[in-house]
Amino acid sequence: MKFQNQVAIITGSTKGIGKATALLMAAEGAKVVIVGTTEEAGNAVVEEIKAAGGEAFFQKTNVTSAADLDALVSAALDQYGKIDILVNNAGVGGSLANMDQITDEEWDKVLATNLTAPFQVMKRVIPVMEKAGGGKIVNVASMASTAAGRGGIAYTTAKHGVLGLTRQVSLDHGHAGIRVNAVLPGPIDTQMIARVLAMPQHPLNMKIKMSPAGRPGQPEEVAKAILFLASEDSSFIQGAALAVDGGYTIF
């Protein structure tokens, strides 16, 4: 198994892409720290992993809280003694508001969750990884990381920032054995865009039909890309941005 005896923290892993990643990584031998804000959902993922023979525990965490992040890292180390893999997946969508419409409160919330939180988690985890001789980090960015028009002003700005953060941290810490990469999901069939996918005439759905894949992606398809970047199969990949979008962003 690719992740035998490795410890992985996966933020936002009670549903969607994060949950799919946790299940697949646990099936490959990882000990997984499930991270989210809803205990019932988090414990359900843990039970699903354990029922399949894996190992996991849930740590209730608000990724915008410094105290919660300190507790998350401490809990992982107390339980498993190390951290080999970090997947920064937690995020919020926000509205499609432009500069004239967005409130300061929404801007702060989207940036805090989608950009500042990955920075704060890495700030705590990287010293642990460096002390152990290395580690792998995968940041879940977005198709909104490379072009405008994929989300509202706050979301697009935050996801552009995640890509820059990924590249800079890779450059700064690669020599210490830390590999940092990003996946850029396109339209994925999750709760975040379920409302839009239910509207056949929505521009997003019309463009999905025109894309090479001709359909939205499934969380497991992004999870498999995350596992690739977190494994030794990608040992010579550093600071990369892997689009997992069915070709949505090539036109």
C-alpha positions in Angstrom: 0.0 0.0 0.0 1.3 3.5 -1.0 0.8 5.1 2.4 1.5 2.3 4.8 2.1 3.8 8.3 2.0 7.4 7.0 0.0 10.0 8.9 -2.2 12.4 6.9 -4.1 15.5 8.0 -6.9 16.3 5.6 -8.9 19.5 6.2 -12.5 19.7 5.1 -12.7 15.9 5.0 -16.2 15.3 6.3 -17.7 15.6 2.7 -16.9 16.0 -0.9 -13.4 15.9 -2.2 -11.9 15.8 1.3 -13.9 12.8 2.3 -13.1 11.0 -0.9 -9.4 11.7 -0.4 -9.6 10.4 3.2 -11.3 7.1 2.2 -8.9 6.4 -0.6 -5.8 7.4 1.4 -6.9 5.2 4.4 -7.5 2.3 2.0 -3.8 2.7 0.9 -2.7 2.4 4.5 -2.6 6.0 5.8 -3.6 6.9 9.3 -6.0 9.8 8.7 -6.9 12.8 10.8 -10.4 13.8 9.7 -10.9 17.6 10.0 -14.2 19.5 10.0 -16.7 21.5 12.0 -19.5 18.9 12.3 -18.9 16.1 14.7 -21.6 13.8 13.4 -20.3 14.0 9.8 -16.7 13.6 11.0 -17.3 10.6 13.2 -19.3 9.0 10.3 -16.3 9.2 8.1 -14.1 7.8 10.8 -16.5 4.8 11.2 -16.5 4.3 7.5 -12.7 4.1 7.4 -12.6 1.8 10.4 -15.3 -0.5 9.0 -13.0 -0.9 5.9 -10.0 -1.8 8.1 -8.4 1.6 8.2 -7.3 3.9 11.0 -8.6 7.4 11.7 -9.9 9.9 14.2 -11.9 13.1 14.0 -10.6 16.5 15.2 -13.3 19.2 15.3 -11.6 22.3 13.8 -12.4 25.7 12.5 -9.5 26.3 10.2 -9.8 30.1 10.7 -9.1 29.7 14.5 -5.5 29.7 15.5 -6.3 27.9 18.7 -8.1 25.1 16.8 -5.2 24.7 14.4 -2.8 24.4 17.3 -5.0 21.8 18.9 -5.3 19.9 15.5 -1.5 19.6 15.1 -1.1 18.6 18.8 -3.8 16.0 18.5 -2.2 14.4 15.4 1.2 14.3 17.1 -0.3 12.9 20.4 -2.2 10.2 18.5 0.3 9.2 15.9 3.6 10.9 16.7 4.2 12.4 13.3 2.7 14.1 10.2 3.7 12.9 6.8 1.0 14.3 4.6 -1.1 17.5 4.7 -4.0 18.1 2.3 -5.4 21.6 2.6 -8.9 21.1 1.2 -11.2 23.1 3.5 -12.9 25.9 1.6 -16.0 28.0 1.0 -17.5 29.2 -2.2 -18.8 32.6 -1.5 -21.1 34.5 -3.9 -20.5 35.7 -7.4 -20.4 39.3 -6.1 -18.2 41.8 -7.9 -16.4 44.8 -6.4 -19.5 46.9 -6.2 -21.5 44.2 -4.5 -19.3 42.2 -2.1 -19.3 43.1 1.6 -16.3 43.4 3.7 -17.5 40.5 5.8 -17.8 38.1 2.9 -14.4 39.1 1.6 -12.8 38.4 5.0 -14.6 35.1 5.4 -13.6 33.7 1.9 -10.0 34.9 2.2 -9.7 33.6 5.8 -10.9 30.1 4.9 -9.5 29.6 1.4 -6.1 31.4 1.6 -5.1 32.3 5.1 -6.1 28.9 6.6 -3.8 26.9 4.3 -0.9 29.3 5.2 -1.6 28.9 8.9 -1.9 25.1 8.7 1.4 24.8 6.8 3.1 27.2 9.2 2.4 24.7 11.9 3.0 21.5 10.0 6.1 22.3 8.0 8.4 22.5 11.1 7.2 19.1 12.2 7.8 17.7 8.7 11.3 19.3 8.4 12.3 17.8 11.8 11.3 14.4 10.5 13.2 14.8 7.2 10.4 15.6 4.8 6.7 15.5 3.9 4.1 16.1 1.2 1.6 18.9 1.0 -1.2 19.1 -1.5 -3.3 22.3 -1.7 -6.7 22.1 -3.2 -6.9 25.2 -5.4 -9.4 25.6 -8.2 -9.9 26.4 -11.9 -10.4 29.9 -10.5 -6.7 29.9 -9.7 -5.6 30.7 -13.2 -8.5 32.8 -14.7 -11.1 35.3 -13.7 -14.8 34.6 -14.3 -14.7 31.3 -12.5 -16.0 32.6 -9.2 -16.7 35.9 -7.4 -14.0 38.4 -6.7 -13.1 37.0 -3.3 -13.0 33.3 -4.4 -11.0 34.1 -7.5 -8.5 36.2 -5.5 -8.2 33.6 -2.8 -7.6 30.7 -5.2 -5.0 32.7 -7.2 -3.3 33.2 -3.9 -3.3 29.5 -3.1 -1.4 28.8 -6.3 1.2 31.5 -5.4 1.4 30.2 -1.9 2.0 26.7 -3.2 4.8 27.7 -5.5 6.5 30.0 -2.9 6.4 27.4 -0.1 7.7 24.7 -2.5 10.6 27.0 -3.4 11.3 27.9 0.3 11.1 24.4 1.8 11.8 22.0 -1.1 15.5 21.6 0.0 14.2 20.4 3.4 12.4 17.5 1.8 9.0 19.1 1.7 7.1 18.6 -1.6 4.3 21.1 -2.1 1.9 20.9 -5.0 -1.7 21.9 -5.9 -4.6 20.4 -7.7 -7.0 22.6 -9.6 -10.4 21.0 -9.7 -12.9 22.1 -12.3 -16.7 21.7 -11.9 -17.0 18.8 -9.5 -20.4 17.2 -8.4 -20.3 18.3 -4.8 -22.6 20.2 -2.5 -20.7 23.4 -3.3 -22.1 23.6 -6.8 -25.1 21.3 -6.6 -27.6 24.2 -7.0 -25.9 25.3 -10.2 -25.6 21.8 -11.6 -29.4 21.4 -11.1 -30.0 24.3 -13.6 -29.5 22.9 -17.2 -29.5 26.4 -18.8 -26.9 27.8 -16.4 -23.8 29.0 -18.3 -21.6 26.6 -16.3 -23.6 23.6 -17.4 -23.6 24.7 -21.0 -19.8 25.0 -20.9 -19.4 21.7 -19.2 -21.3 20.1 -22.1 -18.9 21.7 -24.5 -15.8 20.6 -22.6 -13.8 17.5 -23.7 -15.2 15.4 -20.8 -18.7 16.7 -21.3 -19.7 16.2 -17.7 -18.9 17.4 -14.2 -16.2 15.5 -12.3 -16.7 13.2 -9.3 -14.9 13.8 -6.0 -13.0 10.5 -6.3 -11.5 11.7 -9.5 -9.9 14.7 -7.8 -9.0 12.5 -4.8 -7.0 10.2 -7.0 -4.9 13.2 -8.3 -4.3 14.3 -4.7 -3.1 10.8 -3.8 -0.8 10.9 -6.8 0.8 14.1 -5.6 1.0 12.9 -2.0 2.7 9.6 -3.0 6.2 8.8 -4.2 4.8 8.3 -7.7 5.2 12.1 -8.0 8.7 12.2 -6.4 10.1 14.7 -8.9 7.1 17.0 -9.0 7.5 20.3 -7.0 5.4 23.4 -7.0 3.1 22.1 -9.7 -0.5 22.9 -10.5 -2.4 19.9 -11.8 -5.7 20.7 -13.4 -8.4 18.1 -12.8 -11.2 19.6 -14.8 -12.2 17.4 -17.7 -10.6 20.0 -20.0 -13.0 22.7 -18.9 -10.3 25.4 -18.7 -8.5 24.7 -22.0 -11.0 26.8 -24.0 
